[in-house]
Amino acid sequence: MKTRCLLATAPCVLLLAALASCDLQVVSKEVPPKDPPLNLPESKTKLVPDKRLKLPPQAKDAGKLASFDEQIVGGKGANRGQWPWQVFVTMNNVAICGGSLIYPQWVLTAAHCADTYTNFTLQLGAVDRNSFENGRVSVETTQKFVHPNYNRVNFNNDIALLKLPSPLFQTSTAFIGSVKLPTDQKNTYEGQMATASGWGKLNDSLSIPTKLQYVSMPVISNSKCVNVFGSTYVINSNICTNTTGSMSTCQGDSGGPLVHFNSMTSTYTLIGATSFGAQDNCGTGKYPVVFTRVSSHLAWIASTVALQSFLG
């Protein structure tokens, strides 16, 4: 999930999902970034909180790690239990994405990872997806909830929820845990470091790694991101990271978590879900990577989880 992915001769916006067939391909939409950039003046992203929001309570230890050093170094292989909310999602046995466990029965992912698919296999507690690992859980589901305003053209509202057949009791394994949802809806996280993780592509070979990878990147203002992709693709409900240093997400990372570590509470908060990037940018550091901003969709998450819990 870092270095270059030379799959096209011209830059294009790429949905960061991948097909898991032998002849690996990518799910992409060719929309060139603005080159040269628009050069609009940089401005702070302004977020408007929903004062009526009431999230279902999460586990008390959501976003906390049991025994790992909180210092992050990008572009490395993960250890067991290091990112316990990470989910490996296989769609219709042909495509792969990432996801985040937010409640015992709910996984958050990207809309384009669920939109056209009907069957999902979720692996939780996994690091090496091709090896036997104690404490790993595999679950199948067909219950998906795609954001009603998801736009397949510009990827706005690229967020979905997958419901497990029954609640996952996280105490049954030390390698599975939920991530904390954001509570501060005004926090843009601009200038702060955030960590993305997934099984996305690593290098110029068209293979995906067997071991979970993670990378640390700085959050940038949305105005910088708009200068690259335009205001049709980047709106307030997106969050972007810089990819300087040849560190970025790539195909196969879609839907996976972007988390921010709060050193005061020793807690990781889910601030983004991997959405799209420029196709020639996997590790080049030329363009930002775009995520769905989780705090902008808390009301939808709350209403979906509450309604489905009521319906059973």
LUMMIMAR-706982 format. One record per residue (C-alpha): residue in three letters; z, x, y. Coordinates in steps of 0.2 Angstrom, whole numbers, plus 5000, padded with zeros to 4 digits. Example, Ala and Ser with C-alpha at 12.3 -4.5 7.8 and 13.67 -1.06 7.14 Angstrom:
// residues 2
['ALA' [5039 5062 4978]]
['SER' [5036 5068 4995]]
***
This chain:
// residues 312
['MET' [5000 5000 5000]]
['LYS' [4996 5013 5012]]
['THR' [4981 5024 5013]]
['ARG' [4963 5020 5016]]
['CYS' [4953 5006 5007]]
['LEU' [4934 5010 5010]]
['LEU' [4927 4993 5005]]
['ALA' [4916 4989 5020]]
['THR' [4906 4999 5033]]
['ALA' [4912 4990 5048]]
['PRO' [4929 4984 5053]]
['CYS' [4933 4966 5048]]
['VAL' [4949 4955 5047]]
['LEU' [4955 4955 5029]]
['LEU' [4967 4943 5020]]
['LEU' [4978 4955 5010]]
['ALA' [4977 4947 4993]]
['ALA' [4968 4955 4979]]
['LEU' [4960 4949 4963]]
['ALA' [4968 4956 4947]]
['SER' [4952 4956 4936]]
['CYS' [4946 4972 4928]]
['ASP' [4933 4974 4942]]
['LEU' [4945 4972 4956]]
['GLN' [4938 4964 4972]]
['VAL' [4947 4958 4988]]
['VAL' [4948 4941 4996]]
['SER' [4942 4944 5014]]
['LYS' [4935 4936 5029]]
['GLU' [4924 4947 5040]]
['VAL' [4929 4944 5058]]
['PRO' [4927 4961 5068]]
['PRO' [4942 4966 5078]]
['LYS' [4938 4968 5097]]
['ASP' [4930 4986 5098]]
['PRO' [4933 4992 5112]]
['PRO' [4950 4983 5114]]
['LEU' [4951 4969 5127]]
['ASN' [4963 4980 5137]]
['LEU' [4973 4965 5143]]
['PRO' [4990 4969 5151]]
['GLU' [5004 4971 5139]]
['SER' [5018 4958 5140]]
['LYS' [5033 4953 5131]]
['THR' [5031 4939 5118]]
['LYS' [5040 4924 5123]]
['LEU' [5047 4913 5109]]
['VAL' [5054 4895 5111]]
['PRO' [5068 4891 5099]]
['ASP' [5070 4874 5091]]
['LYS' [5087 4868 5096]]
['ARG' [5087 4854 5083]]
['LEU' [5084 4866 5068]]
['LYS' [5097 4865 5054]]
['LEU' [5093 4876 5039]]
['PRO' [5100 4873 5022]]
['PRO' [5114 4886 5019]]
['GLN' [5109 4902 5010]]
['ALA' [5119 4912 4998]]
['LYS' [5133 4922 5006]]
['ASP' [5126 4938 5001]]
['ALA' [5108 4934 5006]]
['GLY' [5099 4950 5013]]
['LYS' [5113 4962 5006]]
['LEU' [5110 4976 4994]]
['ALA' [5123 4981 4982]]
['SER' [5122 5000 4980]]
['PHE' [5107 5008 4990]]
['ASP' [5106 5019 5005]]
['GLU' [5100 5008 5020]]
['GLN' [5089 5022 5027]]
['ILE' [5071 5018 5026]]
['VAL' [5057 5031 5023]]
['GLY' [5040 5023 5022]]
['GLY' [5026 5024 5009]]
['LYS' [5038 5027 4994]]
['GLY' [5041 5019 4977]]
['ALA' [5055 5007 4976]]
['ASN' [5070 5008 4964]]
['ARG' [5077 4994 4954]]
['GLY' [5087 4982 4965]]
['GLN' [5081 4990 4981]]
['TRP' [5072 4975 4987]]
['PRO' [5079 4961 4976]]
['TRP' [5070 4947 4985]]
['GLN' [5053 4954 4981]]
['VAL' [5042 4943 4970]]
['PHE' [5026 4948 4961]]
['VAL' [5015 4932 4962]]
['THR' [5000 4930 4950]]
['MET' [4988 4915 4954]]
['ASN' [4978 4907 4941]]
['ASN' [4979 4923 4931]]
['VAL' [4966 4932 4942]]
['ALA' [4974 4936 4959]]
['ILE' [4990 4944 4965]]
['CYS' [5001 4942 4980]]
['GLY' [5019 4945 4985]]
['GLY' [5033 4933 4990]]
['SER' [5051 4933 4995]]
['LEU' [5065 4923 4987]]
['ILE' [5074 4914 5000]]
['TYR' [5084 4901 4990]]
['PRO' [5088 4900 4971]]
['GLN' [5073 4888 4969]]
['TRP' [5061 4893 4983]]
['VAL' [5049 4908 4986]]
['LEU' [5041 4911 5003]]
['THR' [5023 4918 5003]]
['ALA' [5007 4917 5013]]
['ALA' [4997 4900 5013]]
['HIS' [4981 4909 5008]]
['CYS' [4990 4915 4992]]
['ALA' [4993 4897 4987]]
['ASP' [4980 4886 4996]]
['THR' [4966 4886 4983]]
['TYR' [4976 4890 4968]]
['THR' [4985 4879 4956]]
['ASN' [4995 4889 4943]]
['PHE' [5008 4903 4948]]
['THR' [5017 4916 4938]]
['LEU' [5032 4923 4947]]
['GLN' [5040 4939 4942]]
['LEU' [5057 4942 4950]]
['GLY' [5068 4958 4948]]
['ALA' [5053 4968 4945]]
['VAL' [5048 4986 4951]]
['ASP' [5036 4992 4938]]
['ARG' [5026 4977 4934]]
['ASN' [5019 4984 4918]]
['SER' [5035 4990 4910]]
['PHE' [5049 4981 4901]]
['GLU' [5064 4980 4913]]
['ASN' [5081 4973 4909]]
['GLY' [5086 4959 4921]]
['ARG' [5068 4954 4926]]
['VAL' [5064 4935 4926]]
['SER' [5046 4928 4924]]
['VAL' [5044 4910 4930]]
['GLU' [5029 4898 4930]]
['THR' [5026 4884 4942]]
['THR' [5013 4873 4949]]
['GLN' [5023 4867 4964]]
['LYS' [5016 4873 4980]]
['PHE' [5019 4868 4998]]
['VAL' [5006 4875 5010]]
['HIS' [5009 4873 5029]]
['PRO' [5000 4857 5035]]
['ASN' [4993 4866 5050]]
['TYR' [4986 4882 5040]]
['ASN' [4969 4886 5047]]
['ARG' [4958 4895 5034]]
['VAL' [4947 4902 5048]]
['ASN' [4959 4911 5060]]
['PHE' [4974 4911 5047]]
['ASN' [4986 4903 5059]]
['ASN' [5001 4896 5051]]
['ASP' [4998 4907 5035]]
['ILE' [5014 4902 5026]]
['ALA' [5018 4893 5010]]
['LEU' [5033 4889 4999]]
['LEU' [5033 4889 4980]]
['LYS' [5046 4879 4971]]
['LEU' [5053 4885 4954]]
['PRO' [5056 4872 4940]]
['SER' [5074 4875 4941]]
['PRO' [5086 4885 4952]]
['LEU' [5088 4903 4948]]
['PHE' [5106 4909 4946]]
['GLN' [5105 4926 4955]]
['THR' [5122 4931 4947]]
['SER' [5113 4932 4930]]
['THR' [5105 4948 4935]]
['ALA' [5109 4963 4947]]
['PHE' [5091 4965 4952]]
['ILE' [5088 4948 4960]]
['GLY' [5094 4941 4976]]
['SER' [5088 4931 4991]]
['VAL' [5084 4938 5008]]
['LYS' [5092 4931 5024]]
['LEU' [5081 4920 5035]]
['PRO' [5082 4923 5053]]
['THR' [5094 4913 5064]]
['ASP' [5089 4921 5081]]
['GLN' [5073 4912 5086]]
['LYS' [5071 4921 5102]]
['ASN' [5071 4939 5094]]
['THR' [5054 4946 5094]]
['TYR' [5059 4962 5086]]
['GLU' [5047 4972 5097]]
['GLY' [5050 4991 5097]]
['GLN' [5061 4989 5081]]
['MET' [5057 4996 5064]]
['ALA' [5053 4984 5050]]
['THR' [5049 4987 5031]]
['ALA' [5035 4979 5021]]
['SER' [5035 4980 5002]]
['GLY' [5023 4975 4989]]
['TRP' [5011 4981 4975]]
['GLY' [4996 4982 4986]]
['LYS' [4982 4996 4985]]
['LEU' [4987 5014 4987]]
['ASN' [4972 5024 4990]]
['ASP' [4953 5024 4990]]
['SER' [4952 5020 4971]]
['LEU' [4951 5001 4969]]
['SER' [4967 5000 4959]]
['ILE' [4984 4992 4962]]
['PRO' [5000 5002 4958]]
['THR' [5011 4997 4944]]
['LYS' [5027 5002 4954]]
['LEU' [5033 4992 4969]]
['GLN' [5030 5002 4986]]
['TYR' [5038 5000 5003]]
['VAL' [5034 5007 5020]]
['SER' [5043 5006 5037]]
['MET' [5033 5002 5053]]
['PRO' [5037 4998 5071]]
['VAL' [5035 4980 5077]]
['ILE' [5023 4979 5093]]
['SER' [5021 4966 5106]]
['ASN' [5009 4952 5102]]
['SER' [4999 4956 5117]]
['LYS' [4994 4973 5109]]
['CYS' [4989 4964 5094]]
['VAL' [4978 4951 5104]]
['ASN' [4969 4966 5112]]
['VAL' [4963 4971 5094]]
['PHE' [4960 4954 5086]]
['GLY' [4959 4942 5100]]
['SER' [4970 4926 5104]]
['THR' [4961 4915 5091]]
['TYR' [4969 4925 5077]]
['VAL' [4985 4932 5085]]
['ILE' [4997 4918 5092]]
['ASN' [5016 4917 5095]]
['SER' [5019 4913 5077]]
['ASN' [5012 4930 5072]]
['ILE' [5021 4946 5072]]
['CYS' [5012 4963 5072]]
['THR' [5017 4981 5067]]
['ASN' [5009 4997 5072]]
['THR' [5001 5007 5058]]
['THR' [5001 5025 5065]]
['GLY' [5006 5038 5053]]
['SER' [4994 5031 5040]]
['MET' [5006 5019 5034]]
['SER' [5002 5000 5032]]
['THR' [5000 4986 5020]]
['CYS' [4984 4983 5010]]
['GLN' [4975 4972 4998]]
['GLY' [4988 4964 4986]]
['ASP' [5002 4964 4998]]
['SER' [4998 4947 5005]]
['GLY' [5013 4935 5006]]
['GLY' [5025 4949 5004]]
['PRO' [5041 4952 5015]]
['LEU' [5043 4961 5031]]
['VAL' [5061 4963 5034]]
['HIS' [5072 4970 5047]]
['PHE' [5089 4979 5044]]
['ASN' [5104 4975 5054]]
['SER' [5115 4990 5054]]
['MET' [5130 4980 5061]]
['THR' [5130 4967 5047]]
['SER' [5121 4978 5033]]
['THR' [5109 4964 5031]]
['TYR' [5091 4963 5029]]
['THR' [5082 4948 5038]]
['LEU' [5065 4941 5033]]
['ILE' [5055 4942 5049]]
['GLY' [5037 4941 5043]]
['ALA' [5026 4937 5028]]
['THR' [5010 4949 5026]]
['SER' [4995 4939 5032]]
['PHE' [4980 4950 5037]]
['GLY' [4973 4966 5044]]
['ALA' [4957 4975 5047]]
['GLN' [4948 4980 5031]]
['ASP' [4945 4998 5036]]
['ASN' [4963 5000 5041]]
['CYS' [4973 5003 5025]]
['GLY' [4981 5019 5030]]
['THR' [4969 5024 5044]]
['GLY' [4982 5019 5058]]
['LYS' [4968 5012 5068]]
['TYR' [4973 4994 5069]]
['PRO' [4989 4984 5068]]
['VAL' [4994 4973 5053]]
['VAL' [4997 4955 5056]]
['PHE' [5011 4945 5048]]
['THR' [5017 4927 5049]]
['ARG' [5032 4926 5060]]
['VAL' [5045 4917 5049]]
['SER' [5057 4912 5064]]
['SER' [5042 4901 5071]]
['HIS' [5042 4891 5054]]
['LEU' [5060 4888 5051]]
['ALA' [5059 4870 5055]]
['TRP' [5045 4867 5042]]
['ILE' [5054 4877 5029]]
['ALA' [5070 4867 5032]]
['SER' [5062 4850 5031]]
['THR' [5052 4855 5016]]
['VAL' [5066 4862 5006]]
['ALA' [5077 4847 5011]]
['LEU' [5065 4834 5007]]
['GLN' [5060 4841 4990]]
['SER' [5078 4844 4986]]
['PHE' [5081 4825 4990]]
['LEU' [5066 4820 4979]]
['GLY' [5072 4831 4965]]
***
